[in-house]
Amino acid sequence: MSRADSTRDAASQRRRQLAVNLEAARAEMAAACADAGRDASEVDLVAVTKHFPASDVCHLAALGLTDIGENRDQEAAAKAAVVAEAGVDVRWHFVGRLQRNKCRSVAGYAHLVHSVDRPPLVAALDAAARERRDIPLGVLMQLSLDTAPGRGGVDADGDEELATAILEARGLRLRGVMAVAPLGADPRPAFEDLARRAERVRKLAPEATVVSAGMSGDFAAAIACGATVIRLGTKLLGQRDNLGYPVG
C-alpha cells in the first residue's frame, strides 16, 4: 500500500470511528432528554476538539456536527484557519478561560464565547468585536458554581453587574450563561443553582436563553437541570494517545 493510500485508509477509519462515537453520544443525550421529559431537539451539541487535529473537525462537519469548541486561542486560531482553507464551514465556540490580550484574535473567528466572567474582559472583547466584526459577537456569562481557584466564573453577587456590562457593550450580544460543575462532587445541586441563576439573567435579558453546561461525565445531570448546550470532548473524540495515526 502506498503512503497516500495508507493516509486515506487512516482517514476513513477515523471518520468511521467518529461516526460511531457521535451516534452513541446522540443516543445518550436523547435518553437523558427523555428521562428529563424534554425533547432532544432542545439540546445542542458542541464537540470540544482541544488537542485534536483540524482533520477531525472536518470529519465531524461531514457527519453533520458543525459546532466546534476550543479552549486555547493559539490552537483554535490555527485550526480555524486550516478548516476555512479546506472550505469547511463550522461555528467555533471558545470555551476556555479568555485573557484580554487574546480578545482580538478570538473575535475574528468565534461564533460564541462561553467564558466571559468579568467586566474588564467585557470591555476588551467589546472593543475587539467592534474592530473585527460586522455583527455583534455572541457571548455567554461564565458562572462560578464553586470556590475553586483558577476555573473562572463570576460569583452570584456579580451576575447583575456582569450582565449589565455585556448588555451595554455595542459589539457583544448576551446569549446566555455557561458553567462547569465542581470537581469530585454530585453535579446535580450545582446545575440546579445554575438553572436558578440563569433564570435571573433572563429577567435582565429575555433573549439570553442559552445554558451551556455538561461535559462527558455529567451531561445527563445538566440536561435534567435545563442545559441547552452540551460540550463533549473525550466521549466523541477519545483519548489523544489512542488515536493510532499521526495528529500533528
Residue pairs with C-beta under 8 A, 6 or more apart in sequence:
1 9
10 244
10 245
11 55
11 59
13 245
14 55
14 56
14 59
14 243
14 245
15 59
15 62
15 63
17 238
18 56
18 59
18 60
18 63
18 236
18 237
19 63
21 235
21 236
21 237
21 238
22 60
22 63
22 65
22 236
24 235
25 45
25 232
25 235
25 236
26 40
26 45
28 219
28 220
28 235
29 40
29 43
29 45
29 219
29 223
29 230
30 40
32 219
32 220
32 223
32 224
33 39
33 40
33 42
33 43
33 223
34 40
35 220
35 224
36 223
36 224
38 223
42 228
43 223
43 227
43 228
43 229
43 230
44 67
44 228
44 229
44 230
45 65
45 67
45 229
45 230
45 232
46 67
46 68
46 69
46 93
46 95
46 212
46 229
46 230
46 231
46 232
47 57
47 60
47 65
47 67
47 68
47 69
47 232
47 233
47 236
47 237
48 69
48 70
48 71
48 95
48 215
48 231
48 232
48 233
48 236
48 237
49 56
49 57
49 60
49 68
49 69
49 70
49 79
49 233
49 237
50 69
50 70
50 71
50 72
50 75
50 96
50 233
51 75
51 240
52 237
52 240
52 247
53 79
53 247
53 248
54 79
54 82
54 83
54 86
56 237
57 68
57 79
57 83
57 88
57 90
58 83
58 86
58 88
60 66
60 68
60 236
61 68
61 83
61 88
61 89
61 90
66 89
66 90
66 91
67 90
67 91
67 93
67 111
68 90
68 91
68 92
68 93
69 92
69 93
69 94
69 95
69 114
69 231
69 233
70 76
70 79
70 92
70 93
70 94
70 95
70 96
71 94
71 95
71 96
72 96
73 94
73 98
73 102
73 105
73 106
76 92
76 94
76 106
76 109
76 110
77 105
77 106
77 108
77 109
80 92
80 109
83 90
91 111
91 112
92 109
92 110
92 111
93 110
93 111
93 112
93 113
93 114
93 231
94 106
94 110
94 112
94 113
94 114
94 115
95 114
95 115
95 178
95 212
95 231
96 115
97 115
97 152
98 106
98 113
98 115
98 116
98 121
98 125
100 120
100 121
100 124
100 125
103 121
103 124
103 125
103 127
103 128
104 128
104 131
104 132
106 113
106 125
106 128
107 125
107 128
107 129
107 131
107 132
107 133
107 137
107 171
108 132
108 133
110 137
111 138
112 137
112 138
112 139
112 140
112 175
112 210
113 125
113 137
113 138
113 139
113 140
114 139
114 140
114 142
114 178
114 212
114 231
115 140
115 142
115 152
115 178
116 122
116 125
116 139
116 140
116 141
116 142
116 162
116 166
116 172
117 141
117 142
117 143
117 144
117 152
117 153
117 154
117 162
118 154
118 162
119 161
119 162
119 165
122 162
122 165
122 166
122 169
122 172
123 165
123 169
125 137
125 139
125 169
125 171
125 172
126 169
126 170
126 171
126 172
127 171
128 171
129 136
129 137
129 169
129 171
129 172
130 170
130 171
133 171
136 170
136 171
136 172
136 173
137 171
137 172
137 173
138 172
138 173
138 175
139 166
139 172
139 173
139 174
139 175
140 174
140 175
140 176
140 177
140 178
140 210
140 212
141 154
141 159
141 162
141 163
141 166
141 174
141 176
141 177
141 178
141 201
142 152
142 153
142 154
142 177
142 178
142 179
143 153
143 154
143 156
143 159
143 177
143 178
143 179
143 194
143 197
143 198
144 151
144 152
144 153
144 154
144 155
144 179
145 153
145 179
145 180
145 181
145 182
145 190
145 191
145 193
145 194
146 182
146 183
146 185
146 190
148 182
148 183
151 180
153 179
153 180
154 162
156 197
159 197
159 200
159 201
160 200
160 204
163 174
163 201
163 204
163 205
163 208
164 204
166 172
166 174
167 174
167 204
167 205
174 201
174 205
174 207
174 208
175 207
175 208
175 209
175 210
176 198
176 201
176 208
176 209
176 210
176 211
176 212
176 228
177 194
177 197
177 198
177 201
177 208
177 210
177 211
177 212
178 210
178 211
178 212
178 213
178 229
179 190
179 191
179 194
179 212
179 213
180 213
180 215
181 187
181 190
181 191
181 213
181 214
181 218
181 221
181 222
182 190
186 221
187 218
187 221
187 222
188 221
188 224
188 225
191 213
191 214
191 218
191 221
191 222
191 224
191 225
191 226
191 227
192 225
194 211
194 213
194 225
195 211
195 225
195 226
198 211
198 226
201 208
202 208
202 209
209 228
210 228
210 229
211 226
211 227
211 228
211 229
212 227
212 228
212 229
212 231
213 222
213 225
213 227
213 229
213 230
214 220
214 221
214 222
214 223
214 227
214 230
214 231
215 230
215 231
215 232
215 233
216 232
216 233
216 234
216 235
219 227
219 230
219 232
222 230
223 230
240 247
